[in-house]
Amino acid sequence: LILLGDSLTLQSRLKGNKRGNLKTKIIVSEKGKALKEIPWETKILGIPSLLLRVSDTNDPVKVGQEEVYTIKIMNAASIPATNVKIVCILDDSMEFVKSTGPGKAKLQGGKLVITLPKLGTGHDCEEEWNVFVKGVRAKENAKFKVEIGRAACRERV
């Protein structure tokens, strides 16, 4: 029973299976009799879901030899990802040779920054890069690291 001037907090759990507006109604009832229907609407936005894979053949890279790191990225969500940034961090025992693939790639110090303006959704929208490096000094635990981010994603999800 809610009296005049009282307040009531309602909680609901929603699961959207597609983007768009979800329209429903809240029904206020007493003893099984509907007293009032209140329309309610929320927007389901969706977020990108990026899957990153990195593979190579000969790890660690031997001095004087080249290695190719293959980077594949796919968006498994219902909406495209925008401003995708992939950062390849080269170990100090490696030297960048070249890279192939879509988007812009720029060497900044010991990092190769790859920018992809838009990545569609699904398996058909997988993108691939090959990053060629050369071993310049011996190091037993040399690592080629890859990080991913989105400039457009300002909030934690």
C-alpha positions as CSV (number, residue, x, y, z in Angstrom):
1,L,0.0,0.0,0.0
2,I,1.4,3.4,-1.0
3,L,-0.1,6.5,0.6
4,L,-0.2,9.9,-0.9
5,G,3.2,11.5,-0.6
6,D,5.0,8.2,-0.2
7,S,7.6,7.0,-2.7
8,L,8.4,3.6,-4.0
9,T,11.6,2.4,-5.6
10,L,11.3,-0.2,-8.4
11,Q,14.1,-2.3,-9.8
12,S,14.0,-4.2,-13.1
13,R,16.5,-6.3,-15.0
14,L,16.4,-6.0,-18.8
15,K,18.1,-8.1,-21.4
16,G,18.2,-6.6,-24.8
17,N,18.9,-8.8,-27.8
18,K,19.2,-6.0,-30.3
19,R,20.0,-2.2,-30.4
20,G,17.2,0.3,-30.3
21,N,14.4,1.5,-28.1
22,L,12.8,-0.9,-25.7
23,K,9.3,0.1,-24.9
24,T,7.3,-1.4,-22.1
25,K,4.9,-0.3,-19.4
26,I,4.7,-0.3,-15.6
27,I,1.3,-1.4,-14.3
28,V,0.3,-0.2,-10.8
29,S,-2.2,-2.6,-9.3
30,E,-3.9,-3.3,-6.1
31,K,-5.4,-6.7,-5.2
32,G,-5.0,-7.9,-8.8
33,K,-6.8,-4.9,-10.3
34,A,-4.8,-2.6,-12.6
35,L,-5.1,1.0,-11.4
36,K,-2.7,2.7,-13.7
37,E,-0.4,2.0,-16.7
38,I,2.7,4.1,-17.1
39,P,4.6,3.9,-20.4
40,W,8.3,3.4,-20.0
41,E,11.2,3.4,-22.5
42,T,14.9,2.8,-22.5
43,K,17.5,2.8,-25.2
44,I,19.8,-0.2,-25.8
45,L,23.0,1.0,-27.3
46,G,25.5,-2.0,-27.4
47,I,29.2,-1.9,-27.2
48,P,32.0,-3.3,-29.4
49,S,33.6,-6.6,-28.3
50,L,37.1,-6.8,-29.8
51,L,39.0,-10.1,-30.1
52,L,42.7,-9.9,-30.7
53,R,45.0,-12.7,-31.7
54,V,48.8,-12.5,-32.2
55,S,50.9,-15.4,-33.6
56,D,54.5,-15.9,-34.7
57,T,56.7,-18.8,-35.7
58,N,60.2,-18.4,-34.2
59,D,60.2,-16.9,-30.8
60,P,62.5,-15.6,-29.5
61,V,63.8,-13.7,-32.5
62,K,67.5,-14.6,-33.3
63,V,70.1,-12.0,-34.0
64,G,70.2,-11.1,-37.6
65,Q,67.0,-12.9,-38.4
66,E,63.5,-11.6,-39.2
67,E,60.3,-12.7,-37.6
68,V,56.7,-11.9,-38.7
69,Y,54.1,-11.3,-36.0
70,T,50.6,-11.7,-37.4
71,I,47.9,-9.7,-35.6
72,K,44.2,-10.4,-36.2
73,I,41.3,-8.4,-34.8
74,M,37.6,-9.1,-35.0
75,N,34.6,-7.3,-33.5
76,A,32.2,-9.9,-32.1
77,A,29.5,-7.4,-31.1
78,S,26.4,-6.0,-32.8
79,I,27.8,-2.5,-33.4
80,P,31.0,-1.4,-35.3
81,A,34.0,-0.3,-33.3
82,T,35.5,3.1,-34.2
83,N,38.9,4.6,-33.7
84,V,40.5,1.2,-32.9
85,K,44.2,1.6,-31.8
86,I,46.6,-1.3,-31.7
87,V,50.0,-0.7,-30.1
88,C,52.8,-3.1,-30.8
89,I,55.6,-2.8,-28.2
90,L,58.9,-4.0,-29.6
91,D,61.5,-5.4,-27.1
92,D,64.8,-3.5,-27.2
93,S,66.4,-6.6,-28.8
94,M,64.2,-6.1,-31.9
95,E,64.2,-3.6,-34.7
96,F,61.1,-2.7,-36.7
97,V,61.4,-3.6,-40.4
98,K,57.9,-3.0,-41.9
99,S,54.2,-3.7,-41.5
100,T,51.4,-4.6,-43.9
101,G,47.7,-4.3,-43.3
102,P,44.8,-1.8,-43.3
103,G,44.6,1.5,-41.5
104,K,47.5,3.8,-40.6
105,A,50.7,2.5,-39.0
106,K,53.2,4.8,-37.4
107,L,56.4,4.0,-35.6
108,Q,56.8,6.0,-32.4
109,G,60.0,5.1,-30.5
110,G,59.9,1.4,-29.7
111,K,56.2,1.2,-30.5
112,L,54.2,0.7,-33.7
113,V,50.8,2.3,-33.4
114,I,48.2,1.1,-35.8
115,T,44.9,3.0,-36.2
116,L,41.8,1.7,-37.8
117,P,39.0,4.2,-38.2
118,K,36.2,1.6,-38.2
119,L,35.9,-2.2,-37.7
120,G,32.6,-3.8,-38.7
121,T,31.0,-6.7,-37.0
122,G,31.2,-10.5,-37.4
123,H,33.7,-13.0,-38.8
124,D,33.7,-11.4,-42.2
125,C,35.1,-8.2,-40.8
126,E,38.3,-9.6,-39.4
127,E,41.4,-7.5,-40.2
128,E,45.0,-8.7,-40.3
129,W,48.4,-7.1,-40.1
130,N,51.9,-8.5,-40.4
131,V,54.6,-6.8,-38.4
132,F,58.2,-7.7,-39.5
133,V,61.0,-7.3,-36.9
134,K,64.7,-8.2,-36.9
135,G,66.7,-9.4,-34.0
136,V,69.5,-6.9,-33.2
137,R,70.8,-8.4,-30.0
138,A,70.5,-11.7,-28.1
139,K,67.9,-11.8,-25.3
140,E,66.4,-15.0,-23.9
141,N,63.1,-13.6,-22.8
142,A,62.5,-11.0,-25.5
143,K,58.8,-10.2,-25.9
144,F,56.6,-8.7,-28.6
145,K,53.6,-7.2,-26.8
146,V,50.4,-6.0,-28.3
147,E,47.8,-3.7,-26.6
148,I,44.5,-2.6,-27.9
149,G,42.2,0.3,-27.1
150,R,39.5,2.5,-28.5
151,A,39.7,6.3,-28.5
152,A,36.0,6.5,-28.7
153,C,35.4,4.4,-25.5
154,R,35.6,6.9,-22.7
155,E,33.8,4.8,-20.0
156,R,34.7,1.5,-18.4
157,V,32.5,-1.4,-19.5
